[in-house]
Amino acid sequence: MKKHFISINTRFITLLALCTIAPMLIFSFYFYSYERSRALEQYRRESEINMSVAIKNIEYYISTCVSSARTVYSNPDLHNILLKGSPQDFVSQEFTEPGRIFSYMQGIYTVAPNARQIRLLSFRLNKSFLLITNTLQKSMISLNAAEAERPTFSEYTDVTIEPVHPMSTYGHRTYYSSGSLDTEEVFTIWLPIYSISAEKQLLGVLSIDMPATFIYDNCCLAYKEGEFVCIVNSDGEMILSGAPQSGDILLSDPVVKKLLAPGHDTFHSFTEDGVLYLKSSFPASYLDWHMMKAAPDASIYSSTDLQLRFLTTTFLLGVLLATVLNSLTLTRLTGPLKKATRYLTKAKGKSGDFSKFQLSDYLGYRQNDELKMLFDSMQEMMDSIQHYTIRQYKMELLQQDTELKMLQAQINPHFIHNTLQC
């Protein structure tokens, strides 16, 4: 059975395509998997560092506020003012003592310039002192029933952080609010002030209102557009939820519980439904907080996918260019071979004088390479074949002539003998 004709050009181009496309696909799959896993691990490490930096900034600032507030224990005059037994003794000092209290609060503001309000509740003096930092307004009123909403404390080292809420004037009348509430959101740091005597009586409570934007600003390193970041306590309650331009990704309750599950390290992460969830805990004992972050695949692999697309496109263009160049080279090499084949096909059925039937009439190959040697050898072979064909033809004519002469030599004597007999 005759096999189907397939040209060398087709075979070589097919082989070239298989030898380039198959390794390219294998390499692309391996490179894609490797780069994605590397990008995920690198993103985890960067997120851990960035979240740690943001947490340390927040914790350091709050710790500085707490340390500044506790200078009341190293200020005997201020401590004695808060120890006064009756409000009448306090008022009779012509506001010299209130001035010292406000100076103490201004000292806290110097250390914590981001604070919006600083308030001191003095239980023995039955007074509420409020310092509004942006205008340095000072207000003093008597305690009211609303002060019962303050946190409870058991030790002088206790610190309570109230989650983000709208800022309140706490019953004080201020220039900017005219009795109404300000719309800015703040979180409040609560600290107790105890007597340094053996009884350890609670003399007052200090609260510092910090803007929610302070946490947002410090969390800028921990997230980017399209991601979600929040701060929760160990019970899963949101201290600060969301971030500007966080998109539609949120942390559901099951995800929060999974991140807060016991047994995890300070930093923990897992991937679920195409979203990477991360948690980093605040190391301070009084800050029972955890920063959580949700990052979609598009945010994690954006730069990696861009690099992969660039490399894949470059590689494909390179393969295409190589295929085109090899095809042109093969066409240049196989074209003369096809012409030589047509020459041999025609020469096969050609009869007569071959001197005017030359290979150079069909192709003009000027390169000095193996094909040139092949075509020259082919022409020499055709010339030799033509020479031997002519020689063989002459030998056949000579042989026929000899045979005729031999027959003639045999016929002549018999003819004479027969004639004589007749």
C-alpha positions in Angstrom: 0.0 0.0 0.0 1.4 3.3 -1.0 1.9 5.8 1.9 0.5 9.2 1.8 3.0 11.8 0.7 4.0 14.3 3.4 6.6 16.8 2.6 9.7 17.4 4.7 8.7 21.0 5.2 5.4 19.9 6.8 7.0 17.3 8.9 9.8 19.6 10.2 7.4 22.5 11.0 5.0 20.1 12.8 7.9 18.6 14.8 9.2 22.1 15.5 5.8 23.2 16.8 5.4 20.2 19.0 9.0 20.6 20.4 8.3 24.2 21.3 4.6 24.4 22.2 4.7 21.3 24.5 7.7 22.5 26.6 6.2 25.9 26.6 2.9 24.6 28.1 4.8 22.5 30.7 7.0 25.4 31.6 4.2 27.9 31.7 2.1 25.6 34.0 5.1 25.1 36.3 6.1 28.7 36.3 2.5 29.8 36.9 2.0 27.5 39.8 5.4 28.4 41.3 5.0 32.1 40.9 1.5 32.0 42.4 2.6 30.0 45.4 5.6 32.3 45.8 3.4 35.4 45.5 1.1 34.1 48.1 3.9 33.4 50.5 5.5 36.7 49.9 2.2 38.5 50.4 1.7 36.7 53.7 5.2 37.8 54.8 4.6 41.4 53.7 1.2 41.4 55.4 2.6 40.1 58.6 5.3 42.8 58.6 2.9 45.6 57.6 0.3 44.6 60.1 2.9 44.3 62.8 4.2 47.8 62.1 0.6 49.2 62.1 -0.1 47.4 65.4 3.1 48.7 67.0 2.3 52.2 65.9 -1.1 52.1 67.4 0.0 50.3 70.5 3.0 52.7 71.1 0.7 55.7 70.7 -1.9 54.3 73.2 0.9 53.3 75.6 2.3 56.8 75.4 -1.2 58.2 76.3 -1.5 55.8 79.2 2.0 56.6 80.5 1.3 60.3 80.2 -2.1 59.9 82.0 -0.4 58.0 84.9 1.9 61.0 85.7 -0.9 61.9 88.1 0.7 59.5 90.5 4.0 61.4 90.3 2.3 64.7 90.9 1.6 65.1 94.6 -0.2 68.5 94.2 -2.6 67.1 91.6 -3.1 64.0 93.6 -4.0 66.0 96.7 -6.5 68.0 94.8 -8.3 64.9 93.7 -8.2 63.7 97.3 -10.2 66.7 98.7 -13.1 65.7 100.8 -15.7 68.2 99.5 -16.4 70.3 96.5 -16.7 73.5 98.6 -13.0 73.3 99.5 -12.2 72.9 95.8 -14.2 75.9 94.6 -12.9 78.2 97.3 -9.4 78.1 95.7 -10.5 80.6 93.0 -9.9 78.1 90.2 -6.2 77.7 90.9 -6.8 74.0 91.5 -8.9 73.6 88.3 -6.1 75.2 86.4 -3.7 72.6 87.6 -6.1 69.8 86.5 -6.5 71.4 83.1 -2.7 71.8 82.9 -2.4 68.1 83.6 -4.8 67.4 80.8 -2.9 69.7 78.4 0.2 67.8 79.3 -1.5 64.6 78.1 -2.6 66.4 74.9 1.1 67.4 74.3 2.0 63.8 74.3 -1.1 62.7 72.3 -1.7 65.5 69.8 -4.2 63.4 67.9 -6.6 63.4 70.9 -9.9 65.1 70.2 -11.1 65.4 73.8 -9.7 64.7 77.3 -12.1 64.3 80.2 -11.5 63.8 83.9 -14.2 62.6 86.3 -13.4 63.5 89.9 -15.7 61.6 92.2 -14.7 63.3 95.5 -15.0 66.7 93.9 -18.2 65.7 92.0 -16.8 67.4 88.9 -16.4 66.6 85.2 -13.5 68.4 83.5 -13.4 68.5 79.6 -10.6 69.7 77.4 -11.3 70.1 73.7 -8.0 70.0 72.1 -8.4 71.6 68.7 -9.6 74.9 70.3 -8.2 74.3 73.8 -11.6 75.0 75.3 -12.0 74.1 78.9 -15.3 73.1 80.6 -16.1 72.1 84.1 -19.6 70.9 85.2 -21.0 68.8 88.0 -21.3 65.1 87.6 -24.6 63.8 86.3 -26.4 60.4 86.0 -24.8 59.7 82.7 -21.5 59.1 84.3 -22.8 55.7 85.5 -22.1 54.5 81.9 -18.4 54.6 82.5 -16.4 51.3 82.7 -15.7 49.6 86.0 -12.1 49.1 87.2 -10.5 46.9 89.8 -6.9 47.9 89.6 -5.0 51.1 88.9 -3.3 49.3 86.0 -6.6 48.6 84.2 -7.1 50.1 80.8 -10.3 49.9 78.8 -10.8 50.8 75.2 -14.3 51.7 74.1 -15.0 50.8 70.4 -15.6 53.4 67.8 -18.6 55.6 68.5 -19.8 59.2 67.7 -18.0 61.8 69.7 -20.0 63.2 72.6 -19.7 66.4 74.6 -20.7 64.5 77.8 -23.1 67.2 78.8 -20.6 70.0 78.4 -21.5 73.1 76.3 -18.9 73.9 73.7 -18.5 76.5 71.0 -18.4 74.1 68.1 -21.3 71.9 69.2 -23.8 74.3 70.9 -25.0 71.4 72.9 -25.3 69.0 70.0 -23.1 66.0 69.3 -20.3 66.2 66.9 -20.4 63.8 64.0 -16.8 62.6 64.1 -16.2 59.0 65.2 -13.7 58.3 68.0 -12.6 55.5 70.2 -12.1 56.2 73.9 -9.2 55.2 76.2 -10.5 54.8 79.8 -8.1 54.8 82.8 -8.8 54.8 86.5 -7.1 57.1 89.0 -6.7 55.5 92.4 -5.4 56.9 95.6 -1.9 55.9 96.5 -2.8 55.2 100.0 -3.3 51.7 101.4 -7.1 51.8 100.8 -6.7 52.3 97.0 -9.8 54.2 96.6 -11.0 55.2 93.1 -10.6 59.0 92.9 -11.6 59.5 89.3 -11.6 58.2 85.7 -9.8 59.7 82.8 -11.0 59.3 79.2 -9.2 60.2 76.0 -11.2 60.4 72.8 -9.0 59.4 69.8 -10.2 59.8 66.2 -11.1 56.7 64.3 -9.0 58.1 61.4 -6.0 57.6 63.6 -6.4 53.8 63.3 -7.2 54.1 59.6 -4.1 56.2 59.0 -1.9 53.7 60.9 -3.5 50.8 59.0 -2.6 52.2 55.6 0.5 49.9 55.5 -1.7 46.9 56.2 -4.1 47.1 53.3 -4.6 48.6 49.9 -7.6 49.3 47.6 -9.9 46.3 47.3 -9.0 44.8 50.6 -10.8 44.9 54.0 -9.3 45.5 57.4 -10.8 45.7 60.8 -9.9 45.4 64.5 -11.9 43.1 66.8 -11.5 42.0 70.4 -11.1 38.4 71.6 -14.9 38.0 71.7 -15.2 38.9 68.0 -16.8 42.3 68.7 -15.8 44.9 66.2 -13.7 47.7 67.6 -13.2 49.3 64.2 -14.9 47.9 61.1 -14.0 48.6 57.5 -11.5 50.8 55.8 -11.8 53.5 53.1 -12.3 51.9 49.7 -12.4 48.4 51.1 -14.8 47.1 48.4 -17.4 44.5 49.1 -15.3 42.0 51.0 -16.3 41.6 54.6 -15.3 39.3 57.4 -18.2 37.0 58.3 -18.7 35.7 61.9 -17.6 32.2 61.0 -14.4 33.6 59.5 -13.7 35.7 62.6 -14.3 32.8 64.9 -11.9 30.7 62.8 -9.2 33.3 63.0 -9.7 33.7 66.7 -9.7 29.9 67.4 -7.4 28.9 70.3 -4.1 27.4 69.4 -3.1 29.9 66.8 0.0 32.0 66.9 0.1 35.8 67.1 -0.1 35.8 63.3 -2.4 33.4 61.5 -3.8 33.1 58.0 -5.8 30.8 55.7 -7.4 30.9 52.3 -11.1 30.2 51.6 -13.2 30.8 48.5 -10.5 32.8 46.7 -9.9 35.1 49.7 -6.9 35.2 52.0 -7.8 36.0 55.6 -5.1 37.1 58.0 -5.0 37.9 61.7 -2.4 39.6 63.8 -2.8 40.1 67.5 -1.8 43.1 69.7 0.9 42.1 72.1 -0.1 44.5 74.9 -2.1 42.8 77.7 -4.5 45.7 78.1 -5.2 45.8 74.4 -7.2 42.7 73.8 -7.4 43.5 70.1 -6.7 41.6 66.9 -6.2 43.2 63.5 -7.9 41.2 60.7 -7.6 41.5 57.0 -9.3 40.0 53.9 -7.5 40.1 50.6 -9.0 38.7 47.3 -6.9 36.8 44.8 -7.0 39.8 42.5 -5.1 41.8 45.1 -2.6 39.1 45.9 -1.7 38.0 42.4 -2.2 41.3 40.5 1.6 42.0 39.9 2.3 38.2 39.4 -0.4 37.9 36.8 0.8 41.0 35.1 4.4 39.5 34.9 3.1 36.1 33.8 1.0 37.7 31.0 4.0 39.7 29.9 6.4 36.7 30.0 3.8 34.4 28.3 3.2 37.0 25.5 6.9 37.5 25.0 7.5 33.8 24.9 4.6 33.2 22.4 5.9 36.0 20.2 9.4 34.4 20.4 8.0 31.0 19.4 5.9 32.5 16.6 9.0 34.4 15.3 11.1 31.3 15.5 8.5 29.3 13.7 8.2 31.9 10.9 12.0 32.1 10.5 12.4 28.3 10.5 9.5 28.0 8.0 11.2 30.5 5.7 14.5 28.7 6.1 12.9 25.3 5.4 11.1 26.7 2.4 14.3 28.1 1.1 15.9 24.7 1.5 13.1 22.5 0.3 12.1 24.7 -2.6 15.2 23.8 -4.7 14.7 20.1 -3.7 11.2 20.2 -5.1 12.5 21.7 -8.3 15.2 19.1 -8.5 12.6 16.4 -8.0 10.5 17.8 -10.9 13.7 17.8 -13.0 14.4 14.2 -12.3 10.7 13.3 -13.0 10.8 14.9 -16.4 14.3 13.5 -17.1 13.0 10.0 -16.4 10.7 10.2 -19.4 12.9 12.2 -21.6 14.5 10.6 -24.6 17.1 11.8 -27.0 19.9 14.2 -26.4 20.2 15.3 -22.8 22.8 17.9 -23.4 20.2 20.7 -23.7 18.2 19.3 -20.7 20.2 20.7 -17.7 19.4 20.9 -14.0 20.5 24.6 -14.0 17.5 25.3 -16.3 15.2 24.4 -13.4 16.9 26.0 -10.5 19.6 28.5 -9.8 21.0 27.7 -6.4 23.9 30.0 -5.6 24.6 29.1 -1.9 27.8 27.2 -1.2 26.5 24.5 1.1 25.5 20.8 1.2 22.6 21.4 -1.3 25.0 22.9 -3.8 27.2 19.9 -3.5 24.1 17.7 -3.9 22.9 19.5 -7.0 26.4 19.5 -8.6 26.7 15.7 -7.9 23.2 15.3 -9.3 24.2 17.1 -12.5 27.4 15.1 -12.8 25.3 11.9 -12.3 22.9 13.0 -15.1 25.8 13.8 -17.4 27.3 10.4 -16.6 24.0 8.7 -17.2 23.6 10.5 -20.5 27.2 9.5 -21.5 26.7 5.9 -20.6 23.3 5.9 -22.3 24.8 7.1 -25.6 27.7 4.6 -25.2 25.3 1.8 -24.6 23.2 2.8 -27.6 26.3 2.9 -29.8 27.3 -0.6 -28.5 23.9 -1.9 -29.2 24.1 -0.6 -32.8 27.6 -2.1 -33.2 26.3 -5.4 -31.9 23.4 -5.4 -34.3 25.7 -4.5 -37.2 28.0 -7.4 -36.3 25.1 -9.8 -36.1 23.9 -8.8 -39.5 27.3 -9.2 -41.0 27.6 -12.7 -39.4 24.3 -13.6 -40.9 25.3 -12.3 -44.2 28.5 -14.3 -44.1 26.5 -17.4 -43.4 24.0 -16.8 -46.1 26.4 -16.0 -49.0 28.1 -19.6 -49.3 24.8 -21.4 -49.2 23.3 -19.1 -51.8 26.2 -19.8 -54.2 26.0 -23.6 -53.6 22.3 -23.7 -54.2 22.7 -21.7 -57.3 25.4 -24.1 -58.7 23.2 -27.1 -58.0 20.3 -25.6 -59.8 
